[in-house]
Amino acid sequence: MLSKKEPDSPGSKALTVIAEGVYIEGKIYSRGSTRIDGTVNGEIISEKDFTIGKEGKVEANVKTTNAVIAGGFKGEMIASGEVEITATGKFMGNLTQKDALLTIQKGGLLKGQSIISENPDIFKIEIPEKPKATGEQKPSLSEVRPTSISHSSGTPPSHSSFGIRNPIPVRTEQNVEI
């Protein structure tokens, strides 16, 4: 018997990669899979697979389907599928799953709790919609007009009137292209 396959949502085949040497603090939402080889602090929601590479470090609350931890993880993770902690993986925190689908390779570390939950609501992965544009447009360079400051005395203002104490002399050239 053929099973009905749900159509892929937009972006579900995408792979989000945070490269080694990159640091992100905040929220990451991915309709596809996510791989962290850099450092992330915050919250990660990944509809597909979530991987922390050997050099990756994550301190976050994570919600995903499947996960592979080969680097460092600290926080809370909710995974509806399989979770693997490799020989180089360090997992510190709580892991909540539907079923006991946890593999820890020799040398891998789980310091925390592995919780089996029968509450289907906690496994729902909801990615917020992209915020709509506010309708405000920033002016283009052609729309920016220079302004002049006039003084009643008719003389140009001194640097001190702008709060500048020691102006830096600037050399200008006539034929400068931008």
OpenMM code with the backbone's topology and positions (N, CA, C; nanometers):
from openmm import Vec3, app, unit

residues = "MET LEU SER LYS LYS GLU PRO ASP SER PRO GLY SER LYS ALA LEU THR VAL ILE ALA GLU GLY VAL TYR ILE GLU GLY LYS ILE TYR SER ARG GLY SER THR ARG ILE ASP GLY THR VAL ASN GLY GLU ILE ILE SER GLU LYS ASP PHE THR ILE GLY LYS GLU GLY LYS VAL GLU ALA ASN VAL LYS THR THR ASN ALA VAL ILE ALA GLY GLY PHE LYS GLY GLU MET ILE ALA SER GLY GLU VAL GLU ILE THR ALA THR GLY LYS PHE MET GLY ASN LEU THR GLN LYS ASP ALA LEU LEU THR ILE GLN LYS GLY GLY LEU LEU LYS GLY GLN SER ILE ILE SER GLU ASN PRO ASP ILE PHE LYS ILE GLU ILE PRO GLU LYS PRO LYS ALA THR GLY GLU GLN LYS PRO SER LEU SER GLU VAL ARG PRO THR SER ILE SER HIS SER SER GLY THR PRO PRO SER HIS SER SER PHE GLY ILE ARG ASN PRO ILE PRO VAL ARG THR GLU GLN ASN VAL GLU ILE".split()
positions = [
    Vec3(0.0831, -0.1165, 0.0000),
    Vec3(0.0000, 0.0000, 0.0000),
    Vec3(0.0888, 0.1246, 0.0000),
    Vec3(0.0547, 0.2202, -0.0850),
    Vec3(0.1321, 0.3427, -0.0931),
    Vec3(0.0910, 0.4380, 0.0169),
    Vec3(0.1889, 0.4982, 0.0784),
    Vec3(0.1571, 0.5968, 0.1821),
    Vec3(0.1593, 0.7351, 0.1196),
    Vec3(0.0785, 0.8226, 0.1747),
    Vec3(0.0756, 0.9598, 0.1259),
    Vec3(0.1972, 1.0328, 0.1801),
    Vec3(0.2707, 1.0919, 0.0898),
    Vec3(0.3868, 1.1702, 0.1317),
    Vec3(0.3476, 1.3169, 0.1306),
    Vec3(0.3763, 1.3844, 0.2405),
    Vec3(0.3457, 1.5263, 0.2472),
    Vec3(0.4396, 1.6013, 0.1540),
    Vec3(0.3864, 1.6999, 0.0811),
    Vec3(0.4737, 1.7774, -0.0072),
    Vec3(0.5762, 1.8552, 0.0745),
    Vec3(0.6939, 1.8726, 0.0147),
    Vec3(0.7982, 1.9496, 0.0823),
    Vec3(0.7555, 2.0945, 0.0952),
    Vec3(0.7802, 2.1518, 0.2116),
    Vec3(0.7518, 2.2939, 0.2302),
    Vec3(0.8665, 2.3739, 0.1688),
    Vec3(0.8420, 2.5006, 0.1319),
    Vec3(0.9496, 2.5812, 0.0752),
    Vec3(1.0684, 2.5869, 0.1706),
    Vec3(1.1867, 2.5607, 0.1190),
    Vec3(1.3079, 2.5663, 0.2003),
    Vec3(1.3387, 2.4385, 0.2758),
    Vec3(1.2528, 2.3359, 0.2632),
    Vec3(1.2730, 2.2148, 0.3426),
    Vec3(1.3957, 2.1353, 0.2997),
    Vec3(1.4444, 2.1576, 0.1784),
    Vec3(1.5640, 2.0871, 0.1327),
    Vec3(1.6901, 2.1712, 0.1534),
    Vec3(1.6732, 2.2881, 0.2109),
    Vec3(1.7862, 2.3783, 0.2328),
    Vec3(1.8728, 2.3288, 0.3480),
    Vec3(2.0002, 2.3643, 0.3426),
    Vec3(2.0932, 2.3326, 0.4503),
    Vec3(2.1503, 2.4638, 0.5025),
    Vec3(2.1290, 2.4894, 0.6298),
    Vec3(2.1853, 2.6073, 0.6945),
    Vec3(2.3158, 2.5651, 0.7600),
    Vec3(2.4259, 2.6319, 0.7252),
    Vec3(2.5569, 2.5975, 0.7808),
    Vec3(2.6142, 2.7199, 0.8515),
    Vec3(2.6512, 2.7011, 0.9775),
    Vec3(2.7243, 2.8030, 1.0524),
    Vec3(2.8684, 2.7528, 1.0576),
    Vec3(2.9549, 2.8169, 0.9805),
    Vec3(3.0914, 2.7687, 0.9610),
    Vec3(3.1784, 2.7898, 1.0839),
    Vec3(3.2873, 2.7139, 1.0891),
    Vec3(3.3856, 2.7282, 1.1959),
    Vec3(3.4384, 2.8717, 1.1945),
    Vec3(3.4512, 2.9312, 1.3119),
    Vec3(3.4973, 3.0688, 1.3227),
    Vec3(3.3845, 3.1706, 1.3257),
    Vec3(3.2604, 3.1247, 1.3041),
    Vec3(3.1447, 3.2147, 1.3070),
    Vec3(3.0774, 3.2035, 1.4428),
    Vec3(3.0390, 3.3187, 1.5008),
    Vec3(2.9685, 3.3225, 1.6288),
    Vec3(2.8342, 3.3900, 1.6062),
    Vec3(2.7273, 3.3241, 1.6495),
    Vec3(2.5932, 3.3811, 1.6372),
    Vec3(2.5264, 3.3768, 1.7728),
    Vec3(2.4628, 3.4882, 1.8084),
    Vec3(2.3836, 3.4937, 1.9299),
    Vec3(2.2439, 3.5369, 1.8886),
    Vec3(2.1450, 3.4524, 1.9190),
    Vec3(2.0079, 3.4853, 1.8813),
    Vec3(1.9294, 3.3618, 1.8425),
    Vec3(1.8363, 3.3806, 1.7486),
    Vec3(1.7469, 3.2723, 1.7079),
    Vec3(1.7750, 3.2317, 1.5643),
    Vec3(1.7752, 3.0999, 1.5412),
    Vec3(1.7897, 3.0458, 1.4065),
    Vec3(1.6675, 2.9598, 1.3795),
    Vec3(1.5977, 2.9897, 1.2700),
    Vec3(1.4831, 2.9103, 1.2272),
    Vec3(1.5169, 2.8539, 1.0898),
    Vec3(1.5055, 2.7217, 1.0735),
    Vec3(1.5385, 2.6595, 0.9460),
    Vec3(1.4307, 2.5595, 0.9070),
    Vec3(1.3791, 2.5742, 0.7846),
    Vec3(1.2816, 2.4779, 0.7329),
    Vec3(1.3518, 2.3521, 0.6827),
    Vec3(1.4820, 2.3566, 0.6705),
    Vec3(1.5596, 2.2420, 0.6255),
    Vec3(1.6450, 2.1881, 0.7384),
    Vec3(1.7635, 2.1402, 0.7023),
    Vec3(1.8588, 2.0873, 0.7999),
    Vec3(1.9553, 2.1977, 0.8420),
    Vec3(2.0160, 2.1800, 0.9590),
    Vec3(2.1078, 2.2795, 1.0138),
    Vec3(2.2352, 2.2103, 1.0598),
    Vec3(2.3505, 2.2696, 1.0236),
    Vec3(2.4796, 2.2176, 1.0685),
    Vec3(2.5568, 2.3325, 1.1326),
    Vec3(2.6065, 2.3075, 1.2539),
    Vec3(2.6821, 2.4083, 1.3280),
    Vec3(2.8266, 2.3608, 1.3418),
    Vec3(2.9189, 2.4339, 1.2802),
    Vec3(3.0620, 2.4093, 1.2977),
    Vec3(3.1271, 2.5255, 1.3723),
    Vec3(3.0519, 2.6317, 1.3937),
    Vec3(3.0979, 2.7483, 1.4684),
    Vec3(3.0394, 2.7466, 1.6083),
    Vec3(3.0007, 2.8642, 1.6575),
    Vec3(2.9457, 2.8783, 1.7925),
    Vec3(2.8114, 2.9498, 1.7850),
    Vec3(2.7114, 2.8930, 1.8520),
    Vec3(2.5779, 2.9534, 1.8554),
    Vec3(2.5283, 2.9546, 1.9990),
    Vec3(2.4775, 3.0701, 2.0427),
    Vec3(2.4107, 3.0844, 2.1723),
    Vec3(2.2713, 3.1376, 2.1453),
    Vec3(2.1689, 3.0699, 2.1972),
    Vec3(2.0333, 3.1214, 2.1788),
    Vec3(1.9288, 3.0137, 2.1638),
    Vec3(1.8604, 3.0167, 2.0496),
    Vec3(1.7519, 2.9221, 2.0221),
    Vec3(1.7630, 2.8764, 1.8772),
    Vec3(1.7443, 2.7456, 1.8548),
    Vec3(1.7504, 2.6907, 1.7195),
    Vec3(1.6288, 2.6022, 1.6985),
    Vec3(1.5563, 2.6282, 1.5900),
    Vec3(1.4462, 2.5412, 1.5497),
    Vec3(1.4774, 2.4963, 1.4083),
    Vec3(1.4952, 2.3657, 1.3909),
    Vec3(1.5316, 2.3086, 1.2619),
    Vec3(1.4333, 2.1967, 1.2298),
    Vec3(1.3563, 2.2135, 1.1211),
    Vec3(1.2523, 2.1152, 1.0878),
    Vec3(1.3089, 1.9780, 1.0527),
    Vec3(1.4270, 1.9737, 0.9960),
    Vec3(1.4840, 1.8453, 0.9523),
    Vec3(1.5934, 1.8029, 1.0508),
    Vec3(1.7110, 1.7726, 0.9986),
    Vec3(1.8212, 1.7236, 1.0811),
    Vec3(1.9020, 1.8395, 1.1393),
    Vec3(1.9552, 1.8172, 1.2589),
    Vec3(2.0385, 1.9151, 1.3282),
    Vec3(2.1703, 1.8477, 1.3621),
    Vec3(2.2820, 1.9070, 1.3179),
    Vec3(2.4138, 1.8481, 1.3400),
    Vec3(2.5072, 1.9514, 1.4011),
    Vec3(2.5801, 1.9089, 1.5033),
    Vec3(2.6899, 1.9896, 1.5571),
    Vec3(2.8178, 1.9169, 1.5182),
    Vec3(2.9019, 1.9820, 1.4360),
    Vec3(3.0284, 1.9237, 1.3946),
    Vec3(3.1270, 1.9162, 1.5102),
    Vec3(3.2406, 1.8499, 1.4877),
    Vec3(3.3408, 1.8298, 1.5933),
    Vec3(3.3871, 1.9602, 1.6572),
    Vec3(3.3982, 2.0662, 1.5786),
    Vec3(3.4450, 2.1953, 1.6308),
    Vec3(3.3296, 2.2850, 1.6752),
    Vec3(3.2069, 2.2417, 1.6549),
    Vec3(3.0909, 2.3235, 1.6878),
    Vec3(3.0621, 2.3287, 1.8371),
    Vec3(3.0097, 2.4433, 1.8797),
    Vec3(2.9703, 2.4623, 2.0198),
    Vec3(2.8351, 2.5325, 2.0192),
    Vec3(2.7391, 2.4714, 2.0873),
    Vec3(2.6041, 2.5267, 2.0911),
    Vec3(2.5582, 2.5338, 2.2355),
    Vec3(2.5144, 2.6522, 2.2762),
    Vec3(2.4494, 2.6704, 2.4058),
    Vec3(2.3133, 2.7300, 2.3733),
    Vec3(2.2109, 2.6415, 2.3716),
    Vec3(2.0813, 2.6866, 2.3202),
    Vec3(1.9702, 2.5902, 2.3579),
    Vec3(1.8487, 2.6364, 2.3351),
    Vec3(1.7324, 2.5490, 2.3353),
    Vec3(1.7100, 2.5101, 2.1902),
    Vec3(1.7010, 2.3798, 2.1643),
    Vec3(1.6909, 2.3297, 2.0272),
    Vec3(1.5673, 2.2433, 2.0136),
    Vec3(1.4961, 2.2628, 1.9021),
    Vec3(1.3843, 2.1758, 1.8666),
    Vec3(1.4098, 2.1291, 1.7241),
    Vec3(1.4074, 1.9959, 1.7030),
    Vec3(1.4417, 1.9400, 1.5731),
    Vec3(1.3768, 1.8036, 1.5555),
    Vec3(1.4032, 1.7424, 1.4418),
    Vec3(1.3560, 1.6065, 1.4181),
    Vec3(1.4643, 1.5083, 1.4625),
    Vec3(1.5778, 1.5058, 1.3923),
    Vec3(1.6903, 1.4179, 1.4251),
    Vec3(1.8118, 1.5038, 1.4590),
    Vec3(1.9034, 1.4496, 1.5404),
    Vec3(2.0227, 1.5263, 1.5775),
    Vec3(2.1450, 1.4365, 1.5856),
    Vec3(2.2594, 1.4932, 1.5450),
    Vec3(2.3899, 1.4293, 1.5620),
    Vec3(2.4777, 1.5306, 1.6339),
    Vec3(2.5315, 1.4899, 1.7481),
    Vec3(2.6153, 1.5779, 1.8296),
    Vec3(2.7579, 1.5239, 1.8253),
    Vec3(2.8461, 1.5929, 1.7510),
    Vec3(2.9873, 1.5546, 1.7449),
    Vec3(3.0747, 1.6578, 1.8157),
    Vec3(3.0161, 1.7723, 1.8503),
    Vec3(3.0868, 1.8785, 1.9220),
    Vec3(3.0265, 1.8964, 2.0598),
    Vec3(3.0211, 2.0205, 2.1063),
    Vec3(2.9696, 2.0490, 2.2397),
    Vec3(2.8291, 2.1057, 2.2363),
    Vec3(2.7424, 2.0549, 2.3237),
    Vec3(2.6057, 2.1056, 2.3349),
    Vec3(2.5729, 2.1252, 2.4813),
    Vec3(2.5120, 2.2417, 2.5121),
    Vec3(2.4641, 2.2683, 2.6473),
    Vec3(2.3278, 2.3340, 2.6340),
    Vec3(2.2274, 2.2727, 2.6965),
    Vec3(2.0939, 2.3309, 2.6908),
    Vec3(1.9853, 2.2253, 2.6934),
    Vec3(1.8715, 2.2626, 2.6381),
    Vec3(1.7554, 2.1743, 2.6307),
    Vec3(1.7334, 2.1383, 2.4843),
    Vec3(1.7096, 2.0104, 2.4572),
    Vec3(1.6815, 1.9679, 2.3207),
    Vec3(1.5543, 1.8850, 2.3192),
    Vec3(1.4678, 1.9149, 2.2225),
    Vec3(1.3479, 1.8353, 2.1973),
    Vec3(1.3635, 1.7797, 2.0573),
    Vec3(1.3636, 1.6467, 2.0453),
    Vec3(1.3813, 1.5811, 1.9157),
    Vec3(1.2750, 1.4730, 1.8996),
    Vec3(1.2024, 1.4788, 1.7887),
    Vec3(1.0970, 1.3799, 1.7658),
    Vec3(1.1514, 1.2514, 1.7052),
    Vec3(1.2753, 1.2522, 1.6573),
    Vec3(1.3347, 1.1346, 1.5946),
    Vec3(1.4574, 1.0859, 1.6694),
    Vec3(1.5573, 1.0442, 1.5920),
    Vec3(1.6791, 0.9856, 1.6484),
    Vec3(1.7799, 1.0925, 1.6907),
    Vec3(1.8535, 1.0618, 1.7976),
    Vec3(1.9626, 1.1479, 1.8440),
    Vec3(2.0854, 1.0600, 1.8622),
    Vec3(2.1980, 1.1067, 1.8057),
    Vec3(2.3238, 1.0341, 1.8196),
    Vec3(2.4287, 1.1276, 1.8772),
    Vec3(2.4955, 1.0808, 1.9821),
    Vec3(2.6097, 1.1519, 2.0386),
    Vec3(2.7321, 1.0714, 1.9978),
    Vec3(2.8178, 1.1314, 1.9146),
    Vec3(2.9329, 1.0587, 1.8624),
    Vec3(3.0425, 1.0481, 1.9687),
    Vec3(3.1522, 0.9831, 1.9331),
    Vec3(3.2644, 0.9635, 2.0252),
    Vec3(3.3248, 1.0961, 2.0707),
    Vec3(3.3100, 1.2007, 1.9893),
    Vec3(3.3644, 1.3321, 2.0260),
    Vec3(3.2568, 1.4253, 2.0818),
    Vec3(3.1336, 1.3795, 2.0873),
    Vec3(3.0215, 1.4633, 2.1290),
    Vec3(3.0075, 1.4753, 2.2797),
    Vec3(2.9726, 1.5949, 2.3235),
    Vec3(2.9483, 1.6230, 2.4660),
    Vec3(2.8117, 1.6903, 2.4762),
    Vec3(2.7168, 1.6237, 2.5392),
    Vec3(2.5801, 1.6751, 2.5542),
    Vec3(2.5561, 1.7009, 2.7016),
    Vec3(2.5352, 1.8277, 2.7374),
    Vec3(2.5073, 1.8636, 2.8762),
    Vec3(2.3731, 1.9348, 2.8806),
    Vec3(2.2765, 1.8675, 2.9404),
    Vec3(2.1431, 1.9253, 2.9476),
    Vec3(2.0378, 1.8165, 2.9404),
    Vec3(1.9178, 1.8564, 2.9055),
    Vec3(1.8068, 1.7616, 2.9000),
    Vec3(1.7660, 1.7351, 2.7567),
    Vec3(1.7405, 1.6084, 2.7287),
    Vec3(1.6958, 1.5639, 2.5972),
    Vec3(1.5569, 1.5049, 2.6129),
    Vec3(1.4602, 1.5583, 2.5379),
    Vec3(1.3238, 1.5064, 2.5408),
    Vec3(1.2933, 1.4466, 2.4046),
    Vec3(1.2452, 1.3203, 2.4049),
    Vec3(1.2140, 1.2486, 2.2815),
    Vec3(1.0788, 1.1798, 2.2924),
    Vec3(1.0243, 1.1405, 2.1741),
    Vec3(0.9008, 1.0613, 2.1703),
    Vec3(0.9295, 0.9181, 2.2135),
    Vec3(1.0361, 0.8631, 2.1597),
    Vec3(1.0771, 0.7254, 2.1876),
    Vec3(1.2240, 0.7265, 2.2272),
    Vec3(1.2684, 0.6168, 2.2844),
    Vec3(1.4086, 0.6062, 2.3252),
    Vec3(1.4946, 0.5762, 2.2027),
    Vec3(1.5171, 0.6775, 2.1205),
    Vec3(1.5976, 0.6625, 1.9996),
    Vec3(1.7291, 0.7379, 2.0167),
    Vec3(1.8028, 0.7009, 2.1213),
    Vec3(1.9272, 0.7680, 2.1563),
    Vec3(2.0430, 0.6707, 2.1435),
    Vec3(2.1471, 0.7136, 2.0712),
    Vec3(2.2693, 0.6349, 2.0576),
    Vec3(2.3853, 0.7185, 2.1092),
    Vec3(2.4650, 0.6602, 2.1983),
    Vec3(2.5851, 0.7273, 2.2480),
    Vec3(2.7037, 0.6381, 2.2140),
    Vec3(2.7917, 0.6881, 2.1271),
    Vec3(2.9101, 0.6112, 2.0911),
    Vec3(3.0097, 0.6113, 2.2067),
    Vec3(3.0973, 0.5111, 2.2078),
    Vec3(3.2010, 0.5029, 2.3098),
    Vec3(3.2847, 0.6304, 2.3060),
    Vec3(3.2967, 0.6962, 2.4202),
    Vec3(3.3688, 0.8229, 2.4298),
    Vec3(3.2750, 0.9426, 2.4327),
    Vec3(3.1523, 0.9243, 2.3857),
    Vec3(3.0531, 1.0318, 2.3891),
    Vec3(3.0034, 1.0538, 2.5311),
    Vec3(2.9494, 1.1720, 2.5592),
    Vec3(2.9071, 1.2059, 2.6945),
    Vec3(2.7668, 1.2638, 2.6935),
    Vec3(2.6823, 1.2126, 2.7821),
    Vec3(2.5516, 1.2718, 2.8102),
    Vec3(2.5489, 1.3002, 2.9589),
    Vec3(2.5455, 1.4291, 2.9939),
    Vec3(2.5369, 1.4678, 3.1338),
    Vec3(2.4076, 1.5469, 3.1481),
    Vec3(2.3068, 1.4810, 3.2009),
    Vec3(2.1751, 1.5420, 3.2122),
    Vec3(2.0699, 1.4329, 3.2135),
    Vec3(1.9522, 1.4658, 3.1616),
    Vec3(1.8429, 1.3689, 3.1615),
    Vec3(1.7985, 1.3377, 3.0199),
    Vec3(1.7609, 1.2121, 3.0004),
    Vec3(1.6953, 1.1696, 2.8772),
    Vec3(1.5506, 1.1414, 2.9149),
    Vec3(1.4586, 1.2194, 2.8595),
    Vec3(1.3180, 1.2134, 2.8988),
    Vec3(1.2346, 1.1648, 2.7809),
    Vec3(1.1465, 1.0695, 2.8062),
    Vec3(1.0518, 1.0232, 2.7052),
    Vec3(0.9181, 1.0895, 2.7366),
    Vec3(0.8635, 1.1611, 2.6379),
    Vec3(0.7373, 1.2314, 2.6589),
    Vec3(0.6307, 1.1772, 2.5648),
    Vec3(0.5114, 1.1624, 2.6173),
    Vec3(0.3986, 1.1188, 2.5359),
    Vec3(0.3133, 1.2369, 2.4921),
    Vec3(0.3538, 1.3578, 2.5250),
    Vec3(0.2801, 1.4779, 2.4868),
    Vec3(0.3194, 1.5175, 2.3440),
    Vec3(0.2317, 1.4934, 2.2448),
    Vec3(0.2685, 1.5218, 2.1057),
    Vec3(0.2858, 1.6707, 2.0763),
    Vec3(0.2260, 1.7558, 2.1570),
    Vec3(0.2326, 1.8998, 2.1311),
    Vec3(0.3736, 1.9564, 2.1431),
    Vec3(0.4553, 1.9009, 2.2319),
    Vec3(0.5895, 1.9579, 2.2486),
    Vec3(0.6805, 1.9275, 2.1300),
    Vec3(0.6418, 1.8313, 2.0455),
    Vec3(0.7251, 1.7950, 1.9311),
    Vec3(0.6878, 1.8714, 1.8041),
    Vec3(0.5817, 1.9516, 1.8098),
    Vec3(0.5417, 2.0301, 1.6929),
    Vec3(0.6464, 2.1373, 1.6666),
    Vec3(0.6924, 2.1392, 1.5439),
    Vec3(0.7925, 2.2382, 1.5048),
    Vec3(0.7220, 2.3468, 1.4255),
    Vec3(0.7221, 2.4657, 1.4802),
    Vec3(0.6576, 2.5790, 1.4153),
    Vec3(0.7617, 2.6863, 1.3862),
    Vec3(0.7759, 2.7148, 1.2590),
    Vec3(0.8670, 2.8203, 1.2157),
    Vec3(0.7831, 2.9460, 1.1948),
    Vec3(0.8163, 3.0568, 1.2613),
    Vec3(0.7380, 3.1788, 1.2413),
    Vec3(0.7502, 3.2279, 1.0974),
    Vec3(0.6446, 3.2904, 1.0500),
    Vec3(0.6468, 3.3481, 0.9162),
    Vec3(0.7461, 3.4631, 0.9124),
    Vec3(0.8005, 3.4853, 0.7936),
    Vec3(0.8923, 3.5961, 0.7744),
    Vec3(0.8165, 3.7261, 0.7983),
    Vec3(0.8742, 3.8190, 0.8738),
    Vec3(0.8032, 3.9444, 0.8997),
    Vec3(0.7763, 4.0197, 0.7699),
    Vec3(0.6613, 4.0825, 0.7643),
    Vec3(0.6231, 4.1616, 0.6471),
    Vec3(0.6963, 4.2952, 0.6500),
    Vec3(0.7202, 4.3493, 0.5322),
    Vec3(0.7818, 4.4815, 0.5229),
    Vec3(0.6840, 4.5845, 0.5777),
    Vec3(0.7355, 4.6855, 0.6428),
    Vec3(0.6494, 4.7861, 0.7052),
    Vec3(0.5972, 4.8875, 0.6055),
    Vec3(0.6480, 4.8867, 0.4841),
    Vec3(0.6036, 4.9835, 0.3851),
    Vec3(0.6915, 5.1074, 0.3821),
    Vec3(0.7696, 5.1271, 0.4859),
    Vec3(0.8610, 5.2408, 0.4872),
    Vec3(0.9805, 5.2074, 0.4002),
    Vec3(1.0164, 5.2989, 0.3148),
    Vec3(1.1327, 5.2775, 0.2311),
    Vec3(1.2391, 5.3789, 0.2684),
    Vec3(1.3600, 5.3323, 0.2721),
    Vec3(1.4701, 5.4234, 0.2984),
    Vec3(1.5016, 5.4971, 0.1689),
    Vec3(1.5401, 5.6228, 0.1780),
    Vec3(1.5674, 5.6978, 0.0556),
    Vec3(1.6897, 5.6431, -0.0157),
    Vec3(1.6855, 5.6472, -0.1479),
    Vec3(1.8028, 5.6075, -0.2244),
    Vec3(1.9016, 5.7233, -0.2211),
    Vec3(2.0236, 5.6978, -0.2643),
    Vec3(2.1245, 5.8035, -0.2618),
    Vec3(2.0833, 5.9225, -0.3461),
    Vec3(2.0113, 5.8979, -0.4549),
    Vec3(1.9702, 6.0093, -0.5403),
    Vec3(1.8663, 6.0972, -0.4716),
    Vec3(1.7990, 6.0451, -0.3701),
    Vec3(1.6974, 6.1226, -0.3006),
    Vec3(1.7533, 6.2023, -0.1833),
    Vec3(1.8759, 6.1760, -0.1460),
    Vec3(1.9358, 6.2468, -0.0335),
    Vec3(1.9887, 6.3800, -0.0837),
    Vec3(1.9446, 6.4853, -0.0236),
    Vec3(1.9836, 6.6201, -0.0647),
    Vec3(2.0725, 6.6819, 0.0438),
    Vec3(2.1799, 6.7465, 0.0023),
    Vec3(2.2631, 6.8126, 0.1030),
    Vec3(2.1878, 6.9297, 0.1646),
    Vec3(2.2146, 6.9539, 0.2900),
    Vec3(2.1526, 7.0678, 0.3575),
    Vec3(2.2616, 7.1661, 0.3958),
    Vec3(2.2241, 7.2888, 0.4102),
    Vec3(2.3221, 7.3888, 0.4522),
    Vec3(2.2763, 7.4493, 0.5837),
    Vec3(2.3720, 7.4937, 0.6590),
    Vec3(2.3425, 7.5582, 0.7863),
    Vec3(2.3785, 7.7046, 0.7699),
    Vec3(2.2837, 7.7894, 0.7935),
    Vec3(2.3132, 7.9323, 0.7814),
    Vec3(2.3122, 7.9951, 0.9201),
    Vec3(2.3946, 8.0927, 0.9345),
    Vec3(2.4016, 8.1653, 1.0609),
    Vec3(2.3697, 8.3109, 1.0329),
    Vec3(2.3110, 8.3727, 1.1292),
    Vec3(2.2715, 8.5125, 1.1118),
    Vec3(2.3914, 8.6042, 1.0917),
    Vec3(2.5086, 8.5617, 1.1382),
    Vec3(2.6267, 8.6474, 1.1256),
    Vec3(2.6825, 8.6454, 0.9842),
    Vec3(2.6431, 8.5453, 0.9035),
    Vec3(2.6936, 8.5370, 0.7674),
    Vec3(2.8279, 8.4692, 0.7576),
    Vec3(2.8901, 8.4344, 0.8696),
    Vec3(3.0181, 8.3648, 0.8668),
    Vec3(2.9952, 8.2175, 0.8941),
    Vec3(3.0781, 8.1332, 0.8355),
    Vec3(3.0599, 7.9907, 0.8601),
    Vec3(3.0805, 7.9577, 1.0071),
    Vec3(3.0118, 7.8572, 1.0566),
    Vec3(3.0250, 7.8220, 1.1975),
    Vec3(3.1630, 7.7666, 1.2280),
    Vec3(3.2077, 7.7886, 1.3494),
    Vec3(3.3359, 7.7323, 1.3909),
    Vec3(3.3149, 7.5866, 1.4311),
    Vec3(3.4245, 7.5138, 1.4383),
    Vec3(3.4149, 7.3735, 1.4784),
    Vec3(3.3570, 7.3589, 1.6176),
    Vec3(3.3868, 7.4554, 1.7030),
    Vec3(3.3400, 7.4435, 1.8411),
    Vec3(3.1884, 7.4522, 1.8509),
    Vec3(3.1225, 7.5178, 1.7538),
    Vec3(2.9766, 7.5259, 1.7602),
    Vec3(2.9120, 7.3903, 1.7331),
    Vec3(2.9861, 7.2972, 1.6747),
    Vec3(2.9351, 7.1620, 1.6531),
    Vec3(2.9821, 7.0659, 1.7617),
    Vec3(3.0539, 7.1147, 1.8593),
    Vec3(3.1036, 7.0287, 1.9654),
    Vec3(3.2339, 6.9599, 1.9297),
    Vec3(3.3003, 7.0035, 1.8221),
    Vec3(3.4273, 6.9431, 1.7820),
    Vec3(3.5388, 7.0253, 1.8437),
    Vec3(3.6214, 6.9628, 1.9241),
    Vec3(3.7260, 7.0365, 1.9947),
    Vec3(3.8510, 7.0535, 1.9108),
    Vec3(3.9035, 6.9457, 1.8582),
    Vec3(4.0267, 6.9513, 1.7809),
    Vec3(4.0008, 6.8894, 1.6444),
    Vec3(3.9633, 6.9699, 1.5473),
    Vec3(3.9334, 6.9124, 1.4172),
    Vec3(4.0581, 6.8533, 1.3535),
    Vec3(4.0390, 6.7454, 1.2807),
    Vec3(4.1488, 6.6814, 1.2095),
    Vec3(4.1531, 6.7423, 1.0699),
    Vec3(4.2695, 6.7949, 1.0286),
    Vec3(4.2762, 6.8519, 0.8946),
    Vec3(4.2560, 6.7422, 0.7897),
    Vec3(4.1795, 6.7748, 0.6872),
    Vec3(4.1500, 6.6786, 0.5815),
    Vec3(4.2017, 6.7337, 0.4506),
    Vec3(4.2779, 6.6542, 0.3796),
    Vec3(4.3291, 6.6940, 0.2491),
    Vec3(4.2310, 6.6454, 0.1440),
    Vec3(4.1896, 6.7311, 0.0568),
    Vec3(4.0952, 6.6911, -0.0474),
    Vec3(4.1606, 6.7027, -0.1834),
    Vec3(4.1168, 6.6208, -0.2744),
    Vec3(4.1636, 6.6260, -0.4118),
    Vec3(4.0437, 6.6510, -0.5012),
    Vec3(4.0670, 6.7163, -0.6125),
    Vec3(3.9580, 6.7547, -0.7000),
    Vec3(3.8977, 6.6368, -0.7757),
    Vec3(3.9767, 6.5501, -0.8319),
    Vec3(3.9265, 6.4445, -0.9200),
    Vec3(3.9205, 6.3098, -0.8488),
    Vec3(3.8325, 6.2980, -0.7558),
    Vec3(3.8165, 6.1739, -0.6812),
    Vec3(3.6900, 6.1058, -0.7295),
    Vec3(3.7010, 5.9806, -0.7717),
    Vec3(3.5834, 5.9050, -0.8154),
    Vec3(3.5401, 5.8101, -0.7058),
    Vec3(3.4117, 5.7933, -0.6964),
    Vec3(3.3572, 5.7019, -0.5959),
    Vec3(3.3087, 5.5773, -0.6646),
] * unit.nanometer
topology = app.Topology()
chain = topology.addChain("A")
for resn in residues:
    res = topology.addResidue(resn, chain)
    for name in ("N", "CA", "C"):
        topology.addAtom(name, app.Element.getBySymbol(name[0]), res)
